[in-house]
Amino acid sequence: MLRHLGSLAAGLHRVPRIVIRWRHHGSLLKGMFRTAQTILVSRLGTQTAMRLRKQCDRSMLSMDLASFEETRCGDLMRRFTGDIHHVSNGNSLVGW
């Protein structure tokens, strides 16, 4: 009977080590996935902003000169830049 209690106590002593080990590995794995998520979402935001900038440039180059008389080019560029910045920040917020 004493041997049985001794082996039971030894088994209980091993359980916390196993739990700590699994918890440690789980934390490392979670950190790796979070890092990968941050990198991928950042890359997505950058690519989206670049695509939008190219589209804005193309659309401004195809506009009539009369439209530039109504609205100054600097105002359009400021508006495009601000909108693209907000879209890029929105993509990064989605990642969290």
C-alpha positions in Angstrom: 0.0 0.0 0.0 2.8 2.4 0.8 4.4 1.6 -2.6 1.2 2.5 -4.3 1.1 5.9 -2.4 4.7 6.6 -3.2 4.2 6.0 -6.9 1.1 8.1 -6.9 3.0 11.0 -5.2 5.8 10.6 -7.8 3.2 10.7 -10.6 1.7 13.9 -9.2 5.1 15.5 -9.0 5.6 14.9 -12.7 2.3 16.4 -13.8 3.2 20.1 -13.1 6.4 19.8 -15.1 4.4 18.4 -18.1 1.8 21.2 -17.7 4.5 23.8 -17.5 6.3 22.4 -20.5 3.1 22.4 -22.6 2.2 25.8 -21.5 5.6 27.1 -22.4 5.5 25.6 -25.8 2.0 26.9 -26.3 3.1 30.4 -25.5 6.0 30.2 -27.9 3.7 28.9 -30.7 1.2 31.7 -29.9 4.0 34.3 -30.2 5.1 32.9 -33.5 1.6 33.0 -34.9 1.1 36.6 -33.7 4.3 37.7 -35.3 3.3 36.1 -38.6 -0.1 37.7 -38.4 1.5 41.1 -37.8 3.8 40.7 -40.7 1.1 39.5 -43.1 -1.4 42.2 -42.2 1.3 44.9 -42.5 2.2 43.6 -46.0 -1.4 43.5 -47.0 -1.9 47.1 -45.9 1.2 48.2 -47.8 0.1 46.4 -51.0 -3.4 47.8 -50.8 -2.1 51.4 -50.3 0.3 51.0 -53.3 -2.6 49.7 -55.5 -4.8 52.6 -54.5 -2.0 55.1 -55.1 -1.5 53.7 -58.6 -5.2 53.9 -59.4 -5.4 57.5 -58.1 -2.4 58.5 -60.2 -4.0 56.9 -63.3 -7.3 58.6 -62.7 -5.7 62.0 -62.2 -3.7 61.6 -65.4 -6.9 60.8 -67.3 -8.9 63.8 -66.0 -9.8 66.8 -68.1 -8.0 70.0 -67.6 -11.3 71.7 -66.7 -11.6 69.5 -63.6 -8.2 70.9 -62.4 -9.6 74.4 -62.8 -12.4 73.6 -60.5 -10.3 71.8 -57.9 -6.6 72.4 -57.4 -4.3 69.5 -57.9 -2.8 69.9 -54.4 -6.3 69.5 -52.9 -6.9 66.3 -54.8 -3.6 64.9 -53.9 -4.1 65.8 -50.2 -7.5 64.1 -50.3 -6.2 61.0 -52.0 -3.2 60.7 -49.7 -5.4 61.1 -46.6 -7.9 58.5 -47.8 -5.2 56.0 -48.7 -3.6 56.5 -45.3 -6.9 55.8 -43.6 -7.5 52.7 -45.7 -4.0 51.5 -44.9 -4.5 52.0 -41.1 -7.8 50.3 -41.4 -6.1 47.2 -42.8 -3.7 47.2 -39.9 -6.5 47.4 -37.4 -8.2 44.4 -38.9 -5.2 42.3 -37.9 -5.7 42.9 -34.2 
